[in-house]
Structures are given as C-alpha cells and as structure tokens.
Amino acid sequence: MKIHADLTERAVVDSATLDWVPSPMAGVERRMLERDGEEVARATSLVRYAPGSSFSAHTHDMGEEFLVLDGVFSDESGDYPKGMYVRNPPGSSHVPSSEPGAVILVKLRQMQADDEAFVRINTLDPAGWQAGRKGETILPLFIRPDEEVVMLDWERGASFSPQDFPGGAEYFVIEGSFEDESGQYDQGTWLRLPAGSRQTVRTSQGTRVWRKTGHI
C-alpha cells in the first residue's frame, strides 16, 4: 500500500475528511496520512482506540513516536493523557491500550538505527516552553543533528520571514490554522514539505502545531 509515499513530493491531508479504517484489532481504527507498506509499514497515521480496547504486543523495529490528541493512551510504562509526546526507539516493544479511549498521531518505522532515546514530555505543561521569534513560543521535544521535533505556538496575526528546510518539514495542526504560499492549514491538517523546501508562514487567528524537520 502506498499513500503519499513519495517523499520528494509535497503532501497535505485534512484528516477530518478521511474515513476511519479498522485495524487488525477490534476497537482500534486508523486514518492513514502516509504509508509505504502493508501491515508492517513506514507510516504516519491517526489511531483511535475505543474505550476498553487494546492492541497485541508488538516490537517497533524502526521505532515509534506519538502525540496524544485526546483521551488517555496506556502501556506497561504508564498512562499518557492528552498532550503527551512519546518516543520509543528501535527495538522497543509494548502492549498498548486505552481504558477511556484515545486518539493519537503516530509515526512508525521512521527512526535512525542509532536512536536510543526514550522520550516522555507533557506538552501542556507550560514549564518547558520558551520564547522564539516574535509572535512565537516553542517547546523542544527531541533534537539530534538530522532531526528536530518541536511544538510551536504562533500568536494571532504573526508572520515570519521565509525559512529554508534542507531536510524537509512536517506539520500537524493541533488547533487554530496557519497559511503559507500554497494554502491554509486548519486544525487536523497534516502537511509534509520535501527536502529543499522554502516556506513563508503567517497566521491570522493563531495556532499550535507539532513540527518535525530534517528527517525527509
């Protein structure tokens, strides 16, 4: 299965327009944003757990990262409520579940083999946020030479100088909306820019976005 699998092409998806597709486990459904492969695949998806649902034990050969968008996601390492960002490196395994139900943004099989970091960050805790450019606050989530993951808050009316992304960029809009040269991206939109892209961002109403750069 190939969905937006060509990383040299710009891709944009309004996730709200996608159907929820059943997974192999009852009560667990997916909205597929990008995918290259079948059940074991390089993938970016929204995954919805019904209350009381679970997924069988599995190993992430090339890692997993996720952001909890709603509810509470759980595994043997703890309970992760809305706003939690989690990285499980290559070779890690777990048995995920959700008692009240949950929706997560999840990326699979997209880490480097030498990435050994386990990360747990509450993005709703104001303590880690710091000033960025004018009109911007930033929360670093994970940084290495070939990859940077952050949460960004852009104030209403903010606009920024053009920014180059030699290693590409990827966004998910948590709330609000923003614009660039090619369009407007509302809550729930996933956007991927290929390596070598340049982008000029502005926001009329303000927004919070998850952004990952350098990895494409």
C-alpha positions in Angstrom: 0.0 0.0 0.0 1.3 3.4 -0.9 -0.3 6.7 0.4 1.8 9.8 -0.1 4.8 7.5 -0.2 6.9 9.7 -2.5 9.0 11.8 -0.1 10.1 14.1 -2.9 6.5 15.4 -3.3 4.6 17.9 -1.1 1.6 16.3 0.6 -1.3 17.8 2.5 -4.2 16.0 4.1 -7.2 17.3 6.0 -7.5 14.3 8.4 -11.2 15.1 9.1 -12.1 14.1 5.6 -10.7 10.6 5.9 -12.6 7.5 6.9 -11.6 5.6 10.0 -10.3 2.2 8.7 -10.4 -0.8 11.0 -7.0 -2.2 12.1 -6.4 -6.0 12.8 -7.5 -5.4 16.4 -11.2 -4.8 17.3 -11.8 -1.3 18.6 -8.7 0.2 17.0 -9.1 2.3 13.9 -6.8 4.4 11.7 -6.8 7.4 9.4 -3.8 6.9 7.1 -1.9 10.1 6.3 1.2 8.5 4.7 2.1 4.8 4.2 4.6 2.7 2.4 4.0 -1.0 3.0 1.2 -3.3 4.2 0.6 -4.0 7.9 4.3 -3.5 8.7 4.9 -0.2 7.0 6.6 3.2 7.2 3.5 5.1 8.3 2.1 8.3 9.7 -1.5 7.9 11.0 -4.2 9.0 13.4 -5.1 6.0 15.5 -8.3 5.9 17.5 -8.8 3.5 20.4 -12.3 2.8 21.6 -12.9 2.7 25.4 -11.5 -0.5 26.8 -9.7 -1.5 23.6 -6.1 -2.8 23.3 -3.5 -3.9 20.7 -1.5 -7.1 20.8 2.1 -7.0 22.0 4.5 -5.8 19.3 8.0 -4.6 18.7 9.0 -1.4 16.9 11.9 -2.5 14.7 12.5 1.1 13.5 10.9 3.0 16.3 7.6 4.7 17.1 6.7 8.3 18.2 3.3 9.6 19.0 1.4 12.6 20.4 -1.8 12.0 22.3 -4.5 14.2 20.8 -7.4 13.1 23.0 -8.2 10.7 25.9 -5.6 8.5 27.6 -3.2 6.1 25.9 -1.6 3.4 28.1 1.0 0.7 28.0 3.3 -1.0 30.6 5.3 2.2 31.0 2.4 4.3 32.1 -0.7 6.3 31.3 -0.4 9.1 28.8 -3.1 11.7 28.7 -3.9 14.3 26.1 -0.8 16.4 25.3 1.8 13.7 25.9 4.6 13.3 23.4 6.3 9.9 23.5 9.2 8.3 21.6 10.0 4.6 21.8 13.3 3.8 20.0 14.1 1.0 17.5 13.8 -2.4 19.2 11.3 -1.3 21.9 8.1 -3.2 22.5 4.8 -2.7 24.3 1.2 -3.7 24.7 -0.9 -0.5 24.1 -4.4 0.0 25.4 -6.9 2.7 26.4 -9.4 2.4 29.2 -11.4 5.7 28.4 -10.5 5.8 24.7 -7.8 7.8 22.9 -6.7 9.4 19.6 -3.0 9.6 18.8 -0.9 10.9 16.0 1.6 8.2 15.5 4.7 7.7 13.2 6.2 4.2 12.7 9.5 2.9 11.3 11.0 6.4 10.8 13.9 6.5 13.2 17.6 6.0 12.7 19.1 2.7 13.9 21.3 4.5 16.4 18.4 6.4 18.1 18.2 5.1 21.6 16.2 7.8 23.3 13.0 7.2 25.3 11.1 10.5 25.5 8.1 11.5 27.6 7.1 15.1 27.5 3.8 16.8 28.6 3.3 19.5 26.0 0.5 21.0 28.1 3.0 21.8 30.9 4.0 25.5 30.4 7.3 25.0 32.2 9.2 23.9 29.1 8.0 26.5 26.7 10.4 29.2 25.7 10.4 32.4 23.5 11.2 32.0 19.9 10.8 34.5 17.1 8.5 37.5 17.6 5.0 36.1 18.0 6.2 32.6 18.7 6.8 30.3 21.6 8.5 26.9 21.2 8.7 23.6 23.1 11.6 21.4 22.1 10.6 17.7 22.1 13.6 16.0 20.5 16.7 17.3 18.8 19.6 15.5 17.1 21.7 16.6 14.1 19.5 15.0 11.5 16.1 15.6 13.2 14.3 18.2 15.3 10.8 17.9 16.8 9.0 20.8 18.4 5.7 22.2 19.4 5.1 25.8 18.2 2.5 28.4 19.3 2.1 31.2 16.9 0.1 34.3 18.0 -2.8 35.7 16.1 -1.5 37.9 13.3 2.1 36.5 13.5 4.1 36.3 10.3 7.7 35.2 9.8 10.5 35.6 7.3 11.0 32.8 4.7 12.5 29.6 6.2 14.6 27.0 4.4 14.2 23.3 5.2 17.1 21.4 3.6 15.9 18.2 5.2 12.2 18.8 4.7 9.5 19.6 7.2 6.3 18.0 8.5 3.4 19.6 10.4 0.3 18.6 12.2 -2.1 21.4 13.2 -3.3 20.8 16.8 -5.5 23.9 17.0 -6.2 27.1 15.0 -4.8 27.4 11.5 -1.8 28.9 9.6 -1.1 29.8 6.0 1.9 29.7 3.6 2.4 30.4 -0.1 0.4 27.3 -1.1 -2.6 27.4 1.1 -4.3 27.4 4.5 -4.0 24.5 7.0 -6.7 24.1 9.6 -7.0 22.0 12.8 -6.3 18.4 12.0 -4.3 19.0 8.8 -1.1 17.1 8.1 1.4 18.8 5.8 4.7 17.5 4.5 7.3 19.6 2.6 10.1 17.8 0.7 13.8 18.4 1.3 14.9 21.7 -0.1 11.7 23.5 0.5 11.3 27.2 1.4 8.2 28.4 3.3 6.8 31.7 4.5 4.4 31.2 7.4 1.7 33.5 8.8 -1.4 33.0 10.9 -4.4 35.2 11.1 -6.1 33.5 14.0 -3.2 31.9 15.9 -2.3 28.2 16.0 -0.5 25.4 17.8 1.4 23.0 15.6 3.6 19.9 16.0 6.5 20.2 13.6 9.3 17.8 12.6 12.2 18.8 10.4 15.4 17.4 8.9 14.1 13.8 8.5 12.9 13.6 4.9 
